[in-house]
């Protein structure tokens, strides 16, 4: 965790955001779930998400198909669990990165977050299709279960990332790297571009490359908002 002396505090509650729903999970149930996820991840990597059926996952995991469906009613739910697991690792990776670069300019750290976020979206792209189907299917029941559902903007991962962006933007303004701006709105605007369905639209429908999307974010939210005395920050291309 970033020390209190650093200007940009690390967002609170990192582990709890992603692990709260597993807190009271029995050990055997946790091991069972992890075996399913490990098998699904391997099969998806080998054959592609669309080509792998729930029956194949159950067979490879050595469990009955009914057992698998009791935990995941369809492939979209399984993909959502894989995404959640990947988000947890993403948080840990960013924690390590930002601790190591705590004395760097805030804009350099903001750029690192954007690079990592685009790479995450690109990596998880294959899982987003089944999740999108899940969202459309669930939307039909949303009016009956609105009190039980969270929108993307209310999800722990979104709230955590918004808090992190706000911290970096606030620090950049305070250090004179960025001109004064509406920090909360700007964080929302950045995350709107990183919203998975919108990212998928830009990649598939618009045909934008990951680097084009990254450079667009940089031009608008870093270069376009710099003050004259912020200097030229060296930022890497997305590999």
N, C-alpha and C positions, 0 to 999 in steps of 0.2 A: 504494500500500500504506500502511496506517496506520502512523504513526511509532511507534517503540518506546516513547516517553514516554507514550503514551496507555494508560489503564488496561485497556481491552478490546483485546487483540491481535487482529489479523486472522488468521483461520485460514490455516494454511500450505498451500503447494502449489496455489494457485488455478488457474493455467493448466494444470498437469500433470494435474489430476483429469479434465479433459474432453478433453484433446488427446493423451493418451498413445497412443491407438489409431490416431492419424493421424500419429504422429511420423515413421514411415518410409514414408509413403504417397508414391508418385511424384507429381510435379507434374501430369502429364496425368491420372492417376487422381483426384487431388483436384479438378481442374477439372471432370472428368466427373461426379463425385459431386455437386459443388455445382450443376451445371446441372440435374441430376435433382431435387435438393431445391428449387431455385428454381422450377422448373416445377410440381412437386407442390404447393408452398405456394400458388402463384398459382391453380392449378385448384381446390384445396380451398377457398380463400377465395371463389372465384367461384361454385362449384357445390355445395360441401359435401363432406365426406370420403366419405360413403357413396355419393354419386352419381358419383364419379370412379373409373374402372377403371385397372388397371395398363397396359392397352393404350392408353388415352388419354394417360397420362403418357409412355409411350415415344414415341408419335406426336408429342406436343407438344415433347418434348425432342430429337426428331430422331435417335432411336436405335432399334435393333431390340428387339422385345419380349424376345427371348432374352437380349440383353445386359443389359436391365433386371433380368430374373429371376436372372441370375448374380450380380448385386450385392445384390438384395433378393428373397428367395424369395416374399414376399407383402407386401401393403400394410401389415400390422402392423409389419414390420421397417423399412419406409420411414418410417412414423410415429414409430417409436422414434428414428430418426436425427434427424428434425425436432425431437423433444422434447429430445434431447441438445443440439442446436444452440441451442434456446431457453434451456435451462438455462445454457449458457455465457454467453449475453447477460445472463441474470438475475444471475449472479454478478458480472459487470462492472457492472451497474446498481447492485447493492447495495454494491459496493466504492466507487463514486462517492458514493452517498448517505451511507454511514457515515463516509467521510473528511470530507464536508462537515458532518456533525453530530457530530463526534468529541467536542465539549465539552458536548453535550446530556446530560441525564439518561439513564442506561442504559435505563430503562423506556420513554422516548420512542423510543429507537432500536429496542428490542425490538418496540414497537408498529409501527414502520415496516416491520420485517421481516415481521410478520404481515400487514400490509396488502398488501405486495408479493407475499407467498406466495399469498394468496387470489386476487389479481389474476392471478397466473401460472396457478393451477389453473383459473380461469374461462376464461382465454384458450386454454389447451391442451385444454379439455374435449372438443372435437370429435375430437381425435387419440386420446383415451383408449379409445374403443370398439374400434378395430382393434388397439390394443396389448393390451387385455384379452383379445381373441381369441387373440393371439399367446401371451400368458402361459398360457392354458388349453391351447393346443396343445402348447406346450413342456413343460408340467407332465406330460404323458403320458410324456415321455422322461426326466423329471428323475431317476428312480431309476437310470437308466443313465448319466447324465451329471452326477451331483451334484457331482463334483469340478471340473467345468468351469463351473458356473453360480453366479451370485451372487444372493442374495436382495436385495430392495429395501433392507433395512436394512444390507446390505454394499456397496451401490452407492456410488461416489465422491460423488455429489451428496448423498445422505442423510448420509453421514459428515461431509461438509463443513458442511452445514446444522446438524447436531447439534453440531459443534464451535463454530459461531458462536453458537447459542442458549446453549450452556453458558457461553461467554465473557460474553455479555450478562447472563445470570442471575447468574453469579458476581459480576460487577461491581455489579449492582443490590443483591445481598445485602451486599457489602462496603461500599457507600455508604449502607446503611441504608434503601434504597428498598423492599426486600422483606424480609419476615421470613426467618429461616434456613430452608432447605429442602434437599431432596435434589436437587441441581442436575441430575445425569445423568438421574435418573428423570423429572424435570419436562420436560427437553428431549425425552425419548422420548415423553412423554404429549402434548406439543404436536404433535410430528411424527405421532403416530398419527391425530390429527384431520386433518392435512394429507396423509395417505397418499392418493394419487389414487383408488383404488377406493372408499375410505371417503368421500372428499369427493363422489365421483360418486353414492354411495348417498344421502348427505344431500341433495344437490341434486335428484336425480331421484325417489327413492323417498319421502323425507321431505318433499320440496317446500320445503326451507329455502332462503332467499335467501342470496347471498354475504354480505350485510351481517349477517344473523342469525347466520351461522356465525362471522363476525369478532367480533361483539359477545359471543357465547358464549365465545370464546377470551379476550377481554379480561376478562370478568367472572370467569373462573376463574383465569387465570394472571397477570393484572396487578392488577386492582382487588381480587380476592379474596385476594391475597397481600401487598398493600401494608402497610407499617408506618404507624402513626399520624402519624409525622413526615415521611412522604414527600410530603405535599401532594397537591393535585389537578392531575394532568397533563392538558393539553388534547390530546385525540386526535381525528383527523378521521374522519368517516364514509367508508366505501368508496364511491368515485365510480363 
